[in-house]
Amino acid sequence: MLFLFIGEVHGQRYSPENEDVRVGPPKPPLGKRWVMNPDFSDEFNGTALDTTKWLNHHPTWIGREPGLFMKSQVSVADGYLQLKGEMMKKDTTINAYGSNRTFSIAGAAVVSKKKTQFGYFETRAKAAETTMSTTFWFSTVGSFKGPNGCDTYGLEWDIHESVGKSGDYSGSYFASGMHSNSHFWYTDCEGERHDRRAAQVRFEDNEVTSENFHVYGGWWRNESSASYYYDHREPKHQKFYDKVKEKPFDQPMYMRLVSETYPFPWIELPNEKELSDPSKNVVYYDWVRAYKLEDISKKISHISLEKELQLYDESVIFDTTEITLGKVSNLEIPISYKANEPRQLVLEVYNTADEKIATDKVQLLAGYGHFRHELKLSNTLNADTEYRLLAKLQPLQDDDKTILDRNNLILKIK
């Protein structure tokens, strides 16, 4: 079984045949562009975990009984981060959180060394065929002062979590699709802790999550809301719980990739047979990628990961076939683009006789951008007339006339 997917595409420009999967962030707001964030992005194409970015354990949680997070269960090989679940040779008792706790299953956790706030995050992952979890989530460490001064809170944002075991068992509903949650962990002034959460976001799927790789994405938009993305599907949105704090998700969080045991009887515990089978007991993360919004013209100091990965099919994008404009001397044109490195956008306006009557050039920075460009004209365009705007994405060098992409937009002058 294992060899059926070891040779698959290891990240890069993910476009396997017969699969309809979106990769990369959604359209950015006007005046912004998405730029990859290297601190939370990894293709896992090496032979060991990148310890400049990741911990191979959870620094503040040892795991949920009977599953103990162990460094030995984390590896990077064959182009994947691999988290393996196994039965321990003997039970282990650890004094933690004020009591003795007994563990019999080895789980795994990988946690970012840095914390982040807002952005788009996605992973391509394949669940283990067990009832141990496959997760992609964020949380704070410690507590923050609440609005009453005597209360405190912490945050947890679960982009995706699931199990991957097929069949009929307790918790089998959690083995398909995508499950997303946000938790406002609130401790009131009497010291009582509450799990305040928004309504769960779910994407249904007939396929068990261990059968194939899927792309799970989340856009932490601001302190109040998030959007979720599953493969090629349209996004679903969530408003964070805000009955205690008006803008609850106001603290940076750490990224976490975890394989844990869930509480029984909510979800059945994994058995020794499935945890002894190497074709079933491993979670595979092909890659994890993070993006942050920058101003459209802001340069970044780090090396462009978009170029290294050849992330995008570079393109210039119009959201419609035509726009209607008033009789003006300058054209305001909304444009989106995807570029793996700095590019040049050549804009040309043609009249009904297909004569070029105006031209302009715009320098673009790497990323996925959305902006409005003012194209200045030497003469006012005629009313009740259609014109054609041709946009060509080209290399920065003027002597290189290669056209990477082109697109047309009809301009109707009223």
N, C-alpha and C positions, 0 to 999 in steps of 0.2 A: 504493500500500500504506500509506503513512504516514498518510493521512487516514482510514483505517479505525478508528484508535484515538485520534487526537488529541482527539476530542470526548468521550472517555469520562469517567466520574466521576473527579474529581481528588482522591481521598482523601475527606475528610468522612465521612459515614456510609455506608460502602461496602456497598451492598446491590444490586448489579446483578441484573437479572432473569436467570433461568436459570443462576445460579451459586450453588454451595453452599460458601461460604467463611466461616470464622470469623475475626473481627477482634477484637483486644483480648486481654488476658491471661487465663490460666486461673484457676480458682477459687483465691483466696488462702488461706493457712493461717488457722486460727482466731485471732481477735484482731487480724488484720491487714487492711489494704486496699491495693489497688494505686492509685498516684497517678502520673500522667504526669510524666516527667522532661523538662523543656523543653530542657535542654542537649544532648540527643541525639534530639530530635524535630523533624521538619520536614515540612511539607506540600508544599514546593517550588512554591508558587503565585505566587511573585514573578517578577521578570525577571532576577535575578542571584543568585548563591550568597550565602547569609548568612554573611559573613565574621566575625561575632561567634561563630559556632559551628564553622565548617568551614575547613579549608585546601583549596585546589584542587590540591594536590600531595601526594606522600608525603614527609615530612621526612627520612626515614632510608633510603629505598630508591628508586632511580631506575627500577626495573623489571627484568623478566627478559628477557634478550636473546631475540629481536631487538626486543622491545617496550619503548619508552621512555615513561615517564609525562610528559605535557606538559600545561601549564596550558591551552593553547589547545583542548584536547579536552573540557573541562568547561564545561557551560552549564546554565542553568535557563530553561526556556521551555515554554509550553503546559501548565503544571501539573506538569512533570516535571523531575527532575534527569536530565540526559542526558550520557552518557559515550560519546564517539565514537571508533571505531578507524579509522585510515586508514594508507595507505602514505605514507611520507615521500617528498618530492621527490628527496632524495638521502640516502645513508647518512650516519649521524653516529657518529663515534668519540669516546668519552668515557673518560678515565682515571678509573677508580673501583674501589675495593676492591683496590687494589694492581696493577691490570692495565688494559690498553686493551680496551674493549668496544665492539662495533659494533652499532648499532641501525638498523633500516629501517622499523619500524612505530611509529606514534604511538598510545599507550594513554592511560589516564586514571586518576586516583586522587583521592578525596575522603576526608579524614581529620578526625576530631573534634579540636577544640582542647583539650578536657578529657578526662580519663580517668575511668573508672567501675568499680565493683566490685559484682557481683550485680545481679539484676533481670531483667525480661522485655523482650525487644527483638524488633521485627518490622518487616518491610518488605514492600511490595507492589511487585513488580518484573517486568519483561518483558525477557528476554535478547535480545541482538543475535543475528541469524541468521548468526553466524560462529563460528569456533573460538576467538575471544577470550573471556575469562571474564566472567561476571556473578557478583559476590561480595558477601557481607555477613559481615564477620568482625571480630574484635578481636585485639589483641596488645599485649604490653608493649614498652617501649623500654629498651635496655640489658640488663644482667644482674644477677642477685641471688645472694647467697651461698647455697650449697647446704648440706646437712646435715653435710658433712664438713669444711667450712671452706675447703678448697682447691678445691672444685668450685663451679660456677655454673649458673644456669638462667634461661630465659625462657619465656614462655607465648604460645600462639596458640589462639584459639577460633574455628573456622569454622562459623557457623550454616548458611551455604549457599554453595556454589560450583558453577557449571556452565558449559557452553558452550550454544549455541543453534542450531548448524547441523544441518539435517536430512540424511538420507542415510546411506550406508555409508562410513565412513572410520575412520582410527585415532583412537580416543577417542570414538566416537559414543555409547557407553554413558553418557557424561557429559552428554548433551544433554537428558535428561528426568528428571523427578522432583526430589528434594532430596537433597543430599549434605552430611553434617555430620561434622566432625572436631575433635579437640582434640589439640594438640601440646605436649608437655613437652620443650622444647629444652634438652638437658642437656649440659654440658661437664664431663667428669670431671677428676680431679686430674692426669691425664697430658696434659690439653689437647685430648682428642679429643671432637668434638661428635657427639651422638646425637639422633635424632628419635624420642622415646618417645611413642607415641600410644595412645589407647584404640581399641577396635574402631569402625570407621566406622558411623554411623547413616545409613540410606538409606530413602527413600520412593520406591517405584516408580510410574511413570506412563507411559502410552502416548503422551502428548502431549509434543512437544518444547517446551522452556521458552521459545522465542521465539514460539510460536503465540499465547499469551495471558498475561495477568498472573496471577501467583500470589502468595500470602501465605506468607512464610517467617518462622518465629518460633523464638526460643530463650530458655529460662529458665535463666539461670546461678543455680542454686539456692544453692550454697555452694562451699567450697574443694574439694569432692570430687565433685560431680555436676552434670549439666545435663539438661534435657528439650528436645525439639524438636517443632515443630508445623508441619504443611504443610496449608494450606487448611483443610478441614473435618475432617481425619482425627484419629484419636486420637493422643496424643503417644507418642513413643518416648524412651527414657531412656538415659543414658550415665554410666558411672562413669569419672572421669578416671584416667589412668595414675598409680599411686601406689606403685610399687616403689622409687623413689628417695626420695620425700618423702610422708609420710602424708597431708598435706593440700596437694596440689600447687598448686591454682589460688588462691593466697592474695595475689595482687598485682592492683591495678587495671590496666585496659587501655584502649586507645584504639579507637574504632569506625572501621572502614575500609570504604568502598565503592569497589571497584577493578575495572577492566577491563584484564587483562594477557594476555600470551601465555604458553602453557604449553610445557614442554619437549617437543620432538619426539624420539623417535617416540611418546611416551606419548599426546600429542594432536597431531593434524595442525596445522601452522601455517596461519593464514588466508592466502588468496590475494588478489591484486590486484583480481580481479573483485568479490569479495564486499565488500572494504574500500572499493570505489569506489561502492557502491550505497547511497544514503541510506535506502532502505527496509530495509536489512539490518544496517548497521554501527553502530547506536546501541543502547546499553543504556538502558532507561527505568526510573527509580525514581519511582513515584507519590508515595510517602511513606515515611518511616522514623519509628517511634514507640518510645519507651522508657518503661518503668514501673518504679517502685521501691516496695518494700513499706514501709509506715508502720504504726505502731500505729493501731488503729481510731479512736481519738479524738484523734490528733495533728493539729493544724492546720498547714498549709503556708503559707509566706510568698509564694510566687509565684502569679501569676494562673492559675486553673484552665484548663488546655487542654481538659479534658473539656467544659466549657461552650462554649468557643470553637468546638470541632469538632462539638458535639452528638454525642459519640462513641458513647454508649450508647442503646439503647432502654431507658429507665429502667424498672427492675423490682425487685420483691421476690421472693425465691427461697427455696423450701423444697426440700430434697433428697429428700423422700419425701412420701407422701400422709398418713401418720399416724405418730405416735410414742406409745410406751407410757411412762407415768410412774407413780411411786408416789403414794400418798395423802399429798400435801404441801400446805402453805399457800402455797408459792411455786413458780412454774413456771420451769424452765430451758429456754429455747427457742433452738435454733440457727437463725440467720437469715443469709441472704446478700442483698446488694442491689447494684444498679448505679445510680449517680446522677451526672448531669452537673454538678450544683451542690448546695449544702447542701439537704437535704430533711427532712421530718418523717415518721416512721413511726408510724401510729396502729394500736394493737393492741386488739382487742375479743374477748372470750370469750363464747360463746353456749352455753346448755344445750340439752337435747333438745327443749325447747319453743320454741327459737329466741329465747329471752329473753337480752338482754345482761346478764351478771352481773359483768363486770370490764372495765376499759379502762385503757390506758396509752399514753404517747407517748414516742418516742425521737427525738432529733435526730441526723441523719446528716450526715457530711461527704462532699464529692464524691469519687467513685472507685468502685472495686469492692471492697466490704467483706464480711467474714465474721466474725460474732461470736455470742456467746451472751448472750441477754438474760434477766434475772430479772424475771418479772412477778409482782408481789406481789398476793395475793388477800386479801380480807377474811374469806372463809370457805373452809374446806378443801373440795375437790371430792370428790364421792361416789365411792366405789370401785365397780368394775364398771360404769362409766358412760362414755359418750362425750361429749365436748364439741367445739366447733368454735372454732378460733382464726382470726379474720379479720385479715389484715394489709393496711393501705392506705398506699401511698406518696403523700404529698401535699406541696404547697408549705409552706415554713416558716410563712407567715402564717396564723394561725388563721382569719382571715375569708375566706381563699380555700379553698373546699371541693373544689376540683378533685382528682379521684382520678387520679393518673398511672398507677398499677397497683394491682392487688389480688391476694391469694392466700389460699387456705384451707389449714389444717392440722388434721387430726383428732387430738384428744388422748384417748387411751384410758387411763383411770385403773384401775390394778389393785388 
